[in-house]
Amino acid sequence: MSSRLLTELPALLEKQGRVAMATVVSAVGSTPRETTARMLVLADGSTVGTIGGGKFESLVVADARKLLDSRGLPFTRDYDFVPTGENSFGAVCGGTATVLLEVVERAPHLLVVGAGHCGRALARVARLTGWDVTVADERSAQLDPAAFPEGVRLVQVKDDYSDLPLPAPLDSVAIVSRGHVTDGQAFRRLRGVPLAYLGMIGSKAKRKALFDELRAEGFSEEELARAHSPIGLPIGAESPEEIAISIVAELIASRRGAGDRR
């Protein structure tokens, strides 16, 4: 991998969430680039690096974009630099390039609002499944590093949650704080913030009480509807650990485009 790709990949993943990587894994005969040449392809078709340019590269870019859209598995494809044939595209160089196409993703980011029993269990399960986790709470006593897995960032916020860290558009948020008052404060702080997923814990009665308050403050039905509440898939979860598993299952379904399985 070229130094430019190494330098730009982390920032691209932070901004894009996922990119396709095209790697020449075999080059037989006359081809534009040798084995290990790599190129990154973004969802809009722009690229970083090159594997040879021309019609060949445009075909690889098209295949990479299809892979990104389909969320498919890695695969290899032969591109024959000959005038005719199944894998040809009109070139006359006479070689064959085999390209590996795969998707590279950043670790998904999850903001857990609330460091109580459910928040701690959620941090553990989310870390186990590869999420980059931040936990925020207004209570310093709840933010004991010993109660959380290694790598979880702990943030103490003000009592009114006015300084709750604002996530990026590709991030997810799970509101599992100590009560409907703090849940509402966090929800208000996140108003209008683009998110990949927003979930909020609580019974239907608790949700109704909070949503009635928010409606009275001018929140639209569309703003309220973006919250998955009650949070998590309906698996009959009762313990904090079971609830955490149901939430992470819903997070994974949302991230993988599995749709609403409720």
C-alpha positions, 0 to 999 in steps of 0.5 A: 500500500502506498504511503499516500493511501496509508496517510489518507485512509484513516481520515477517509474512513472517519468521514465516509465510514466505509470505502472500497479497496481494489488491489491487483493480486495478479498481473500476467503479461502486459498490464498497467500496474504490477501486483500489490498496486492499490486504489481506494474507491469512495461511494461517489466514485472518486478515488485515491491512488491508481491501479492503471487508469483508463477503461480498466480503472473505470471498470474497477471503480464501477465494480467497487461502487456496486460492492459498496452499494450491495454491502457484499463480500470481497471477491476477485475479478479478472480483467483481460487486456485483449480485444474480445472475450468474456473478461475483455474490454477492448484493450490490446496489451495482451495481459490479465490483471486479477483484482481483489475488491473489498470493503474497508470500514472504520469501527462504528461509533456508539455514544451511550448516554447513561453509565448505570447498569444498562449503560455499563452492560451496553458498553461491554457488549458493544465493545465485544462486537467491535464498536468504538464506545463513549459513555456520558453521564452527569454523575462522576461516581458512575464513571468509574473506569474499573466498571468499563472495558478497556478503550471506552471513553468516559465523559462527565457532562453537566446536569442539564446535558448541554455539553453532551458530545455531539456525534457525527452523522455516521454515529449511533446513540443509545440513551439509557440514562437514569430517568425520563428527565435526563433522557429528555435532556439528552434528546433535546441536546441531539435535536437536529443532529444527523445520526445513523441510529438513535435509540431511547430506553423506557416503557411505552408509558414513559415514552408517551410522557416524555414525548408529550412534553417534547410535543408541547415544546414544538418537536414534530412527529418526524423528530420524535419518530426517529428514536427507536423507543423502546430501544432494542429488538423485542426479545423479551429482555429483562436483565441489563445484559439481556437489554444490552444484547437486544440493543446491540442486535438492533444497532447491528441490524441498522448498520448492516441495512437489515431493516426494521425487524420489529 
